[in-house]
Amino acid sequence: MTGFDSRLVDAGWPDLRLRCRQVGGDTVVVSVAGELDLASAPQLRAYLVDNTASRPAHLALDLSEVTFLGSHGLAVLIDAHEGLEDIHGELHLTGVATNPSVQRAGDHRSA
């Protein structure tokens, strides 16, 4: 993978858009936009496997355009962090602090 890849992952799941670019020789940056839920998490997982097959040292996920982050989306992030499911690279998350949809997924406080 080189350069910039911008594509709709699956025409059947229009609520998820993924873009990937390589920075230097050791970092893959994936921008995630839309909903990460039961239906779309497998597409993200497959995309990460494909785009980290070169075994980059770092995997940066930009979550600034995520509109919903459900438990299945969180499971993909955990697997990426743990280096499971053939997702490679030390995980770095961006766009979390400025995105209420992502912050809400990690908020376990009682109302």
C-alpha positions in Angstrom: 0.0 0.0 0.0 1.3 3.4 -0.9 -0.1 6.8 -1.2 -3.7 7.5 -0.4 -6.7 5.1 -0.8 -10.2 6.6 -0.4 -13.1 4.3 -1.0 -16.4 3.2 0.3 -15.7 -0.1 2.0 -18.9 -1.9 1.0 -21.8 -0.5 -1.0 -24.1 -2.4 1.3 -22.8 -0.4 4.3 -22.9 3.3 3.2 -22.6 4.5 6.8 -18.9 3.6 7.0 -16.1 5.3 5.0 -12.4 4.4 5.4 -9.3 6.1 4.0 -5.8 4.9 4.4 -2.4 6.4 3.8 1.1 5.5 4.6 3.4 8.0 6.3 7.1 7.3 6.0 7.9 3.6 5.9 6.6 2.6 9.2 3.2 4.2 9.9 -0.3 3.5 8.5 -3.0 6.1 9.1 -6.6 5.1 8.7 -9.4 7.7 8.9 -12.7 6.3 10.0 -16.0 8.2 9.2 -19.5 7.1 10.0 -21.0 4.5 12.3 -18.9 1.7 13.9 -21.4 -0.9 15.0 -22.4 -4.6 14.6 -22.9 -4.2 10.9 -19.8 -2.2 10.0 -17.2 -3.5 12.5 -16.3 -6.5 10.4 -15.5 -4.2 7.4 -13.2 -2.1 9.6 -11.5 -5.2 10.9 -10.9 -6.6 7.3 -9.7 -3.2 6.2 -7.2 -3.0 9.0 -5.9 -6.5 8.4 -5.4 -5.7 4.7 -3.8 -2.4 5.3 -1.4 -3.5 8.0 -0.3 -6.7 6.3 3.1 -5.0 5.6 3.5 -5.0 9.4 4.0 -1.3 10.0 5.5 -0.2 13.3 2.6 2.2 14.0 -1.2 2.2 13.2 -2.9 5.5 13.7 -6.7 5.5 13.7 -8.3 8.9 13.2 -11.8 8.7 14.8 -12.7 12.4 14.5 -15.5 11.6 12.0 -17.0 8.7 13.8 -20.7 9.4 14.4 -21.5 6.3 16.5 -19.1 3.9 18.3 -20.8 0.7 19.5 -19.4 -2.3 21.5 -18.5 -4.1 18.3 -16.5 -1.1 17.1 -14.8 -1.0 20.5 -13.9 -4.7 20.2 -12.1 -3.9 16.9 -10.1 -1.1 18.6 -9.2 -3.4 21.5 -8.1 -6.2 19.1 -6.0 -3.6 17.2 -4.4 -2.4 20.5 -3.6 -6.0 21.5 -2.3 -6.9 18.0 -4.9 -9.6 17.6 -6.7 -10.8 14.5 -3.7 -10.0 12.2 -3.9 -6.3 12.8 -0.4 -5.0 13.1 1.3 -1.8 14.4 1.3 -0.1 17.7 -2.1 1.6 18.0 -2.4 5.3 18.3 -5.9 7.0 18.4 -6.6 10.5 17.3 -9.8 12.5 17.2 -11.1 11.1 20.5 -10.9 14.2 22.7 -12.9 16.3 20.2 -15.5 13.8 19.3 -18.5 13.4 21.7 -19.7 10.2 19.9 -16.4 8.5 20.7 -16.1 9.9 24.2 -19.7 8.7 25.0 -18.7 5.1 24.1 -16.1 5.1 26.8 -18.2 6.9 29.4 -19.4 4.3 32.0 -20.7 6.8 34.6 -24.2 6.4 35.8 -26.7 9.2 35.0 
